[in-house]
Amino acid sequence: MTTEILLIILGVVAVVILVALVLDIRQRSARRKARSVGPRDRSLENPEWEAKRQAAVDASGILDTAREDRYDSIVTMARQLYGTDAAIFTVIDKDREWHKAMNGTDVVNNKRDTSFCSVTIRSSGSFVVGDASHDDRFVDQPLVKDDSIRFYAGYPVTVDGQNIGALCVFDSEPRSESDVDDSMLKNLASLIEAELRVDALENRRR
């Protein structure tokens, strides 16, 4: 093989590698942008969607029930796995977010219109905010204003096909959105969904 041919082959390989790197960077950038923008507010665009979602919340019978170890243990696991200040399982009601389980915080129930989790339920996947102090949607949120929340990651909790709430972790320090393990957050949310199915079966037997 002549030197000229070898140089041509090396040049082609270099171009292929460069193109692959550029495409990878663009894909990562697109994922970060999608996360920072967040899902659209389907409840405002589609009242029927919100009505079905709220009906699932009401039918679950979970609102205003007592704390339970089985739910607390899941949010405790989430907090430990992500190494965050706190974790919460929140149910989104008509005009409020209500916390069924929490670890690392004693935050009170918030209004829905300032809730991170109210955004999460509009998604079919994870919703991540790397630094809420730089996100116009949340800069006036009380927990952001007092620096309790900078980083947030949440995943919808679904009952009968409807997103009734979210499992979330949050921290007072910002983090890179690309570092979040979506699959682990999804699996933890699935554990909560399994417990909700147990509740539904028990309710039917009564």
C-alpha positions in Angstrom: 0.0 0.0 0.0 1.5 3.3 -1.1 1.9 6.2 1.3 -0.6 8.3 -0.8 -3.3 5.7 -0.5 -2.6 5.3 3.2 -3.0 9.0 3.8 -6.3 9.0 1.9 -7.7 6.2 4.0 -6.6 7.9 7.2 -8.2 11.1 6.0 -11.5 9.3 5.4 -11.4 7.7 8.8 -10.7 11.0 10.4 -13.7 12.6 8.6 -16.0 9.7 9.7 -14.9 10.1 13.3 -15.4 13.8 13.2 -18.9 13.5 11.8 -19.8 10.9 14.4 -18.6 13.3 17.2 -20.5 16.2 15.8 -23.7 14.2 15.5 -23.2 12.9 19.1 -22.7 16.5 20.4 -25.9 17.7 18.6 -27.9 14.8 20.0 -26.7 15.6 23.5 -27.5 19.2 23.0 -31.0 18.5 21.7 -31.7 16.3 24.8 -30.5 19.0 27.1 -32.6 21.6 25.3 -35.7 19.5 25.5 -35.2 19.0 29.2 -34.6 22.7 29.9 -37.6 23.7 27.9 -39.8 21.0 29.5 -43.0 19.5 28.2 -45.9 21.6 27.1 -48.8 22.2 29.4 -51.3 19.7 28.1 -53.7 20.5 30.9 -54.2 24.0 29.5 -54.3 22.8 25.9 -56.6 19.9 26.5 -59.2 20.2 29.4 -60.4 16.7 28.6 -56.9 15.3 29.4 -56.9 17.1 32.7 -60.4 15.9 33.5 -59.4 12.3 32.9 -56.2 12.8 35.0 -58.1 14.3 37.9 -60.7 11.5 37.8 -57.8 9.0 38.2 -56.5 11.0 41.1 -59.9 11.0 42.8 -60.5 7.3 42.1 -57.2 6.3 43.6 -58.4 7.4 47.0 -54.9 8.4 48.0 -55.4 12.1 48.7 -55.0 13.1 52.4 -54.2 9.5 53.5 -51.6 8.9 56.2 -47.9 8.4 55.6 -46.9 4.8 55.0 -43.6 3.1 55.3 -43.8 1.3 52.0 -44.0 4.6 50.1 -41.5 6.3 52.4 -39.0 3.5 51.8 -39.1 4.2 48.0 -38.5 7.9 48.3 -35.7 7.1 50.8 -34.1 4.8 48.2 -34.4 7.5 45.6 -32.7 10.1 47.8 -29.9 7.7 48.6 -29.3 6.5 45.0 -29.2 10.1 43.6 -27.4 11.5 46.6 -29.8 14.5 46.9 -31.0 16.6 49.8 -34.5 15.2 49.5 -37.0 13.0 47.6 -40.8 13.2 47.5 -43.7 11.3 46.0 -46.3 14.0 45.1 -49.9 13.7 43.9 -51.1 16.7 41.8 -54.7 17.6 42.8 -56.9 20.3 41.2 -55.1 23.3 42.6 -52.4 21.8 44.9 -49.6 19.3 45.2 -50.0 16.9 48.0 -47.1 14.8 49.4 -47.8 11.2 50.2 -44.1 10.4 51.1 -41.0 12.4 51.6 -37.5 12.0 52.9 -35.0 14.7 53.8 -37.5 17.5 53.9 -40.6 18.6 55.7 -41.8 20.9 52.9 -45.5 21.7 53.1 -47.9 21.2 50.2 -47.6 23.8 47.6 -49.9 25.5 45.1 -50.0 23.6 41.8 -49.1 26.6 39.7 -45.7 26.9 41.3 -45.0 23.2 41.4 -42.2 21.4 39.7 -44.2 18.2 39.7 -47.1 19.8 38.0 -44.8 20.2 35.0 -43.5 16.6 35.3 -47.0 15.1 35.0 -47.3 16.7 31.6 -44.5 14.5 30.3 -44.2 10.9 29.3 -40.7 10.7 30.7 -38.3 12.4 33.0 -38.3 16.1 33.6 -35.0 17.6 34.7 -34.0 21.1 35.7 -30.2 21.5 36.3 -30.4 25.0 37.9 -33.9 26.3 38.8 -32.5 29.7 39.6 -31.9 30.2 35.9 -35.3 28.9 34.8 -37.9 31.5 34.2 -40.7 29.1 35.1 -39.4 28.6 38.7 -37.4 31.7 39.7 -40.4 32.9 41.8 -41.0 29.5 43.4 -40.6 29.8 47.2 -38.2 26.9 47.5 -36.1 28.3 44.7 -36.0 31.8 46.1 -34.6 30.5 49.4 -32.1 28.3 47.6 -33.7 25.0 48.9 -34.0 23.8 45.3 -31.6 24.3 42.5 -31.6 20.8 40.9 -34.8 18.9 40.3 -35.5 15.5 38.6 -38.9 14.0 38.4 -40.7 11.1 36.7 -44.5 10.7 36.3 -46.4 8.2 38.5 -49.2 6.7 36.4 -52.5 5.1 37.4 -54.8 3.7 34.7 -52.9 5.5 32.0 -53.1 8.8 33.7 -50.2 10.8 35.4 -51.6 11.4 38.8 -48.3 12.6 40.4 -44.5 12.3 40.3 -41.6 10.8 42.1 -38.9 13.5 42.4 -35.5 14.2 43.9 -34.1 17.6 44.4 -31.0 19.3 45.8 -29.8 22.8 46.9 -26.8 22.5 44.5 -27.1 22.7 40.7 -26.2 19.6 38.6 -25.7 18.7 35.0 -28.9 17.5 33.5 -27.0 14.9 31.4 -25.8 13.1 34.5 -29.3 12.0 35.5 -30.0 8.3 35.1 -33.5 8.3 33.6 -34.0 4.5 33.7 -33.4 4.4 37.5 -35.9 7.2 38.1 -38.4 5.4 35.9 -37.9 2.1 37.8 -38.4 3.8 41.2 -41.6 5.4 39.9 -42.7 2.0 38.8 -42.3 0.7 42.4 -44.7 3.4 43.5 -47.1 2.4 40.8 -47.0 -1.2 42.0 -48.0 -0.1 45.5 -50.8 1.9 44.1 -52.1 -1.1 42.2 -52.1 -3.0 45.5 -54.1 -0.2 47.0 -56.6 -0.4 44.2 -57.1 -4.2 44.6 -57.7 -3.8 48.3 -60.2 -1.1 47.7 -62.1 -3.3 45.3 -62.3 -6.1 47.9 -63.9 -3.8 50.5 
